[in-house]
Amino acid sequence: MNTPAFLMFLAIVFVTLIITYFASKKTKNASEFYTAGGGLTGWQNGLAIAGDYMSAASFLGIAGAVALTGFDGFFYSIGFLVAYLVVLYLVAEPLRNLGKYTFADMIAARFNAKKIRGFAAMNTVAISIFYMIAQLVGAGALIKLLLGLEYTTSVLIVGVLMTIYVIFGGMHATSWVQIIKAVLLMGGTLVISIIVFAKFNFSVTDMFAQMKTATPLKDAFLNPGVKYKEGIDTLSLNMGLVLGTAGLPHILVRFFTVKDAKTARSSVVYATWIIGIFYVMTIFLGFGAAAFVGTDKIVAANPAGNMAAPLLAQALGGNMLFAFISAVAFATILAVVAGLVLTAASAFAHDFYNEILKKGKATEKQQVSMARWAAIGVSVLSIILALGAQTLNVAFLVSLAFAVAASANLPVIIYTIYWKKFNTTGAVWAMIIGLISSVGLVIISPNVFSPEVGKAIFVGEPLFPYTTPGIVSIPLGFIAGYLGTIFSRQKADVKKYEEVLVKSNTGIGIADNS
């Protein structure tokens, strides 16, 4: 067991539990539990968004992907960053002006149908669980490497902690854990990046020149095609990454934690700068791990490369830097999974329990109680699924969640805001087809079936040839929304559309939502 790392782990757990204790005293009603009462400032929410977004996939997965596959791994950094432009220009302001607690609230501003809420809640839970599996896989690998605990035990530890944060602290605790984590992660990544850059004489030219011979891939390391050998597969991955963020429920819900659309836009600008700087630094993490740790050692620690960043810290700064970076990675995972559990639990309690089962008449005490029970249920299901995904790269797992979000949620958001004829049937079709096609294609893809033993979950020939479903499932989501609308006998409520258009762009009537 690495004693410094263990002590830093304990320190992070202690600090986050103290935050949860004080946050629990502020969490008195549903608004405070779901959205921290809308009281965060732009910079606070920007840091919290960055903390939520820079997940185990960003820190552990991308470093490993770049180290093992070179340029193909950097696709994740590019996609995750560019995605925020879609959020900034198309989604942030309308969402804040139309919503209250959840993604479904925004859709319900135009279509007040129970089935819309039901499907939106189902999509939210599904996407959150997909995303959460990635974080738990990273946690299991990290704690196993550091403390020598079994993978199963490691996943259970993180699962219990994330449930505690949500049950007792709600959005107050989750936000501040994410803010602290963002600061720690940026600091740790900056330290490693400077050390790596110094090893290359602070010369980008020298760095790229040395990387041509630093790995078994040689020149191929700096060129696309190592992992994604077909252009369509690359396009599919990037479609999911760029469009998926605008449909991720745990990111969307963060826009309800501020008082108005102006603050929401401000928080996205803060987040974009922080995230942009971070993803530039992932180049140094990946290159450094490939050059100074080596492919064999990275794969030996974790076949998917998820431990590349902590191993790089150990190679550059010994056990203390290794312990610090590992503890930061642990904080990263805790912050993100807490946000995911809270989002899924809120969707179930607010949209399904209150709006559908109780017809909007559940008391705030009942809603919060149900959200806490839902948090336990979501955590248990995610843990069970994560136990079977140990060998998959966490950046890749998150890319699947992005594809589902882009296929099932984004078409509904875009059509709701910008298409006058869009109706309830179209919204339901888009959500159902987007979800089923994206998840279904993953199930029959090379990630689940491979003719080579150990390369996937099952041995066999995949029916779908591409590793990510976005190239097919995203257009299907938009097409389903369009066809469902034009073939439905139901007429769109033009007055409701005009009301939504005015509200989404001006914020008039926002007081009615908050």
N, C-alpha and C positions, 0 to 999 in steps of 0.2 A: 504493500500500500504506500502511495506517495503522501507522506504526512503533511507537507505544506499545502498540497492540493486539497486534502481532506479538510484541513482547517479553514481554507478559503471557501470551500463548499459550505461548511457549517456557518461561516460568517454571512454568506449570501442568503442562506436559508433563514438565519436569525433576523437579518435586516428586513427581508421580505415579509416575514411573519409579523414583525413589529408594525410595518406599514399596513398589513391586513388588519391588525388589531385596532389601530387608530381609524382606518377607513370604515371599519364595521360600525363605529360610533356615529359616522356621518350617514350611513346607509339606513335611512328610516322609511323610505317609500319606494315605489316602483321606479320613478324617474331617476332617483339617485342610484338605485341598483343597476338599471339598464344603461344609463347615459351620464352618470355623475352629475345629474341635475343640469346638464348643459353648461357647466361652470368653468370649463377649461379655457385658457387663453390660446391665442394662435400658436405661440412658440411651444407651449406645453403640449398641445395636441399634435403639433408637428413632430416633436420628439417622440411622443407616444406612438404616432403613426409609423415613424421610422423604426422604433423599437418593436412594433408589431410586425412590420414588413421584413426587417432584416432578421430572418429566422435562422434556424439550424441549416436550412437549405442554402441560405446566403453565405453563412460563415463556414460551415463544415462542408456542405455539399459542393459549392462552387469551387472552393480551394482544391478539393479532391478531384473534381471533374477536370479542372484546368491542368492539374498536375499529371493526371493519367491520360487525358485525351487532347491536351493543348488547346488549340483555337476553338474546337467544338465545345469545350467546357465554358469558354467565354461567352458563348451564345446566351447562357443564362443571365450573365451580368447585363448584357446589352438589352435583352428582352425585359428583364425586371425594371430597368431604369426607364426605358422608352415608354413603358406602360403608364407611367405617372403623367405623361403628357395627355393621354386619353382621359385619365381621371380628372386632370385639371381643367381641360377645355370642354369636356362633354358631360361630366357626371357630378362633380363636387357641389356646385352651386344649386342645380335643380334638386338634387337629392336632399340637401339640407333644407331647402325651402318647402319641400313637399312632405318630408318624413317626420317621424316622431321618435320611435324607438328602434324600429327594424326596417330591413329592406322591403318587407311586405307592406309597411305603412305607406311607402312611396307609391307603390302600385295601387294600393287601395284608395289613394287620393283621386284616382280616376275610375277605378273599377271596384265598387264596394260589394264584391261577391265573396262569399265564404270559401268557395273552391279556389279562388285566386290566392287567398291567404294560406290555405292548406298546402297547395303545391309550392308556394314560395317558402313556407316554413320547412317543407320536406327538402327542397333544394339547399336551403341554408344548412340544415343539419348534415346532409350528405357531403357538401363541399367542405364544411368544417372538419368532419371526420377524416376525409381524404388528407387534408392539410395536417391534421393533428398526428396522423400515423407517421408522417415524415419526421415531425419533431420528436416523437417518442422513439423512433428508430435511432435518431441521432443521440438521444439521451442514453439509450441502452448501450450503444457502442462506446460513448464517452466515459460513462461511469465504470464500465467493464475494464476499459484500458487503464483508467486512473486508480480505481480503488480495488480492482480485482473481483468485483461482485459479478454474479451471473447476469446475463442479459435480461432475463425475466425479472429478477429482483430490481434491477436498475429501472426498468420501465414502470414497475409498480411504485417505486419511490416517487418518481416524477408525477405519476398519475394521482397519487394521494395528495401531494403538495398542490398541484394545479386545482384540484377539487376544493381544497381548503381555501385558497385565495378567492375563488368565485363564490363559494357558499357564504363566507363571512364578510368579504370586502366588496363584492360587486365591482362596478366599473371604477370606483375611486381607487381601490387597491390595485386593480389590473392596470390602470393608467400609470400610476406612479412606479409600479414595478417595471413597466415598459420604458418609462423615461429614464430611470436609473440604469437599466440595461443598455439603452441606446448610448448613453454617455460612456459606460464601461467598454462597450464593444468598439466604439469609435476610437477611444484611447488605446485599447489593446491592439487593434488593427494598425493604427498609425505607428506605434512603436515597432511592430514587426516589419511593416513596410519600409520604414527608414533604415532598419538594420539590413534588410534584404537589398535595398537600393545601394547602400554603402558597399555591400559585397560586390556589386557590379560597378563600383567606382562612380556612383551617381550619374551613370551614363545610360540612357535608354538604348543607344546604339550598341554599346557593349553588352547590355543585358540580352537583347535579341540575338546578337551574334553568338554569345555563349550558349543560349538555349538551343541552337541548331545542333549542338553536339552533346548536350547535357543529359539527354534521355535516350532510351532505346528507339524512340520514334525518329530521331535525327531531324532532318529538315521538315518532315511531315508534321512535327509538333506545332509549327507555326502556320500550318495550312488547314483549311477545313477538310472534312472527309474521313477523319480517324474513327469517330463513333457514328456519325450520321453520313452514311456513304451515298445516300440518294438525296438529290436536291429537294424532292417533295417531302421527305422526312424532316429535313431542316426547316423548310417552310412551315410545316405542320407544327413543329415545336415553337417557332417564333410567333406564329399566329396566336397560339395559346398563351404564351408569355405576355405579349404586347396587349392583347385584348382582355386577358383574364382578370387583371387587377381591378378593372372597372366593374367586375361582377363578383368580387370576393366579399362575402357578407361581413367578415370580421374587419375589413378595411372600410367598407361602406358605413358600418355602424359608428365609426369614429367621427363621422361628420355630424352626428347628433349630440356629441359631447361638448359642442361649442354653442354660443348663443345665437349666431346668425350666419348667413351665407358669406358675408365678407370675412368673418373670422375663419370659416371653413376654407375659403380660398387661400387665406394667409397661411393656414396650417399646412396646406398642400405645398405651398412654395417653400416653407421651412423644411418639410419632409423631403422634397425633391432635391434640395441642395445637400442635405445630410446623406440621403441615399445615394446621390450621384457621386459624392466624394468617396463613400464607402465602396461602391462597385468599381471605381477606378483602382482602389487599393487591392481588390481581389486579384488583380493581375500579379501583384507582388507576392501575394500569398501562394497562388498556384505555381508561379515560376520558381519561387523560393523553395517550395516543397519538392518540386521536381528536381531541382539542382542540388539541394543541400540535404535532403532526406533520402530521395531515391525511390523509384517505382516499387522495387521489391519490398522495402520496409513499409511503405504506405499500404500496399496490398496485404502484407502479412498482418498488419494491425486491424485492417478492415477491408474486405475484398472490394467494396464499393468506393473506397478512398475517403470515407467520411472523417477519418482521423488525421488527414494531411496537415491541417492548420495547427493542432496541438503538437504534433510531432515536429513541425517546423520550429515552433517556439522552443521546444526542448533542444533541438539541434543548434539554435542560435543563442539561446540564453540560459541553458541549463534547466534544472528542476524548478527554480523559482518562477521563471517566465512561463515554463510549461504549466505550472500550477495555476498561475494567474490567468492565462489564456483559456485553460480548461474550465476554470471557475466562471470566466466570462461566458464561455459557450453554454455552460450550465444555466447561467442567468438568462441567456438568450432563449433557451428552450422553455424555461419556466414562464417567462413573460409572454411568449407567443401562445403556448398552450392554454394559459389562463384566459387570454383574449378569445381564443377559439371556443373554449368551453362556455364562456359567458355568452358569446354570440349564438351558439346553438341552443343553449338553455333559454335565452331570451326569446328566440324565435318560437320555441315550443310553448313556453309559458304565455307569452303575449299574443301570438298569432293563432296558435292552435287551441290552447286551453281557454284563454279569456275570450277571444273574438269568435271562436267557432263553438266550443262546448258550452261556455257560459254566456254566449251571445253578448259579450261586452260588459257583463254585469259582475264580473269577479271583483272582489275588493283588492286593494293594493297589497294587503297582507297575504291574501290567497295567491296572488300572482307571484310575489316574491318567494313564497313557500314552494310553489310549483316549480319555479325557476331553479331553486336549490335542489329539488329532487331530480329535475331534468339534468342538472349538471352532473350529478352522480351517475345517472344512466348513460349519458354521453361519454363520460370518462371511462366507465367500465367497458363499453363497446369498443372504444378507441384502443384501449389497452389490449383487448383480446385480438383485434385485427393487427396491431403492431407486432405482436409476438410472432406472426407468420411472415413478416416483411423484413426480417433482419438483414438479408443480403442485398437489399436494393439501395441505390444511392439516394440520399435525402433530397438533393436538388431535383432529381428526376421525379421522385414521388410528388413533390410540390408542383412540378410542371403539369402533372395529371390533374391536380386540383384546379390549376389555372384553366386548363382546357375545359373542364366541367363548368366552371364559372362563366367562361366566355360563351359556351354553347347554350347554357340553360338560363342564365340571368341577364347577360348583356343585351340580347335581342329584345327582351321585355322592357328593359330600362330605356333603350333607344327609341323603340316604337311608342312607348307610353308618353315620352316627352315630345317627340317630333312628328308622329304620324296621326293625322286627324281621324282617319277611318279605323284605326286599331280598336279592337273590341275584346270582350272577355274571352270568347272562344279562341281568338288568336293568341292571347296571353297564355292560356292553358296549354294550347298545342305547342307553343314555343318552349315552355318550361318542361313539358313531358318529353317531347322529342329530343330536346337538347340534352336532358339528363340521361335518358335511356341510351341514346346513340353514343354519347361520350363514354359512359361507364361500360356499355356493352362492347364497344370497340376495344377498350382497354383489356377487358376480360379475354378477348380472342386475339390479342396482340402478342408480339414477341416477348413482352415483359412477363407474361403469364405462361406462355408455351414456347419452348425451345427444344430443338432436337438434341442439343448438347446438355448432358447432365450437369446441374449446378448453375446453369446460365439463367434460369427462370424458375418460377414456382413449380411448374409441371413440365414433364418431358413430352414433347409432341410438336407437330407442325402448327404454327399460328395461322389462323384463317385471315387475319388482317395484317398486311405486311409492314405497317409503320409503327414506330414505338410510341408516338403520341397521336391522339385522335382528332386534333383540331382542324386539320385540312378538310375533314369530312363533317365532323359534328357541329362546327361553328356555322358553316353555311346552312346545314340542316335546321339548326335552331332558328335562324332568320327566315328561311323558306317556310318552315312550319308556322311561324307567326303570321307570315303573309298569307299563306293558303288558308289557314284557319279563319282568318279575317274575311277574305273575299268569298269563301264558300259558305260562310255562316249567314243565316237569314237575319241574324241580329244586327241591328243598325247601331253604329257608334253614336254616343251622346256628344254631339258637336259642342253644345254649351259647356259640358264638363271638360272637354278637351281645351276649349278656349280659357276656361278658368284655370286649368292646370298650366297652360302655356304662360299665362300672366303671372301666376304664383311662382312658377319655376324660374322665371327670368327676373322678376322684380322683388320677390319676397313679400308682396302684399298679401295680407291674411295669414302670415306666418304665426302670428300670436294664437291663431286658432289651433295650430298644430302642437304647440308647446305647453 
